[in-house]
Amino acid sequence: MDAPHMPEAGEPAPDFALPDDTGGTRKLHEARGGWLVLYFYPEDDTAGCTTEACQFRDADAAYREIGAQVWGVSKLGTGSKAAFKAKFGLPFTLLADEDHTISKRYGTWVEKNAYGRTSMGVARATFLIDPDGVVARTWPRVKADGHADAVLAAIRELRAKREEQMPAAPA
């Protein structure tokens, strides 16, 4: 099986429309103008996924302060997303990719091997998308604990670089 292609820094982020935890639809291009953390996680309400989600939750004010949104994507449906969000007080959007279409486009739908059994599933990965809709940074193999802080630090660093490159406003 060929390795899936994950979008890399500098590539346009593949656009999509997915149902969210409220029953509405989120489209990637509608997030343009701000930073977007698009994180893929295996399943709602499991140990590692809960750790990761709660750390993004705990850093939510810092993300909002710098103009960034967080969207989580996994394979379970909108009902599961709504329950997960309510149970842990998650203030950000969760998206349902039940047919794995978006996970495949982002290279996160992969073959997994656990205890000698192979199956397909979502690899934990994160894509930082800049205000222009371009992938600014990727984390292809995420460890849940501490990841939210690492992403936040990356946004701060990249924002500072962008601001340095901006021409000064006329006086």
Buried (B, 14 or more C-beta within 10 A) or exposed (E): EEEBEBBEEEEEBBEBEBBBBEEEEBEBEEBBEEBBBBBBBBBBEBEBBBBBBBBBBEBBEBBBEEEBBBBBBBBBBBEBBBBBBEEBEBEBBBBBBEEBEBBBBBBBBBEEEEEEEEEEBBBBBBBBBBBEBBBBBBBEEBEBEEBBBBBBEBBEEBBEEBEEEEEEEEE
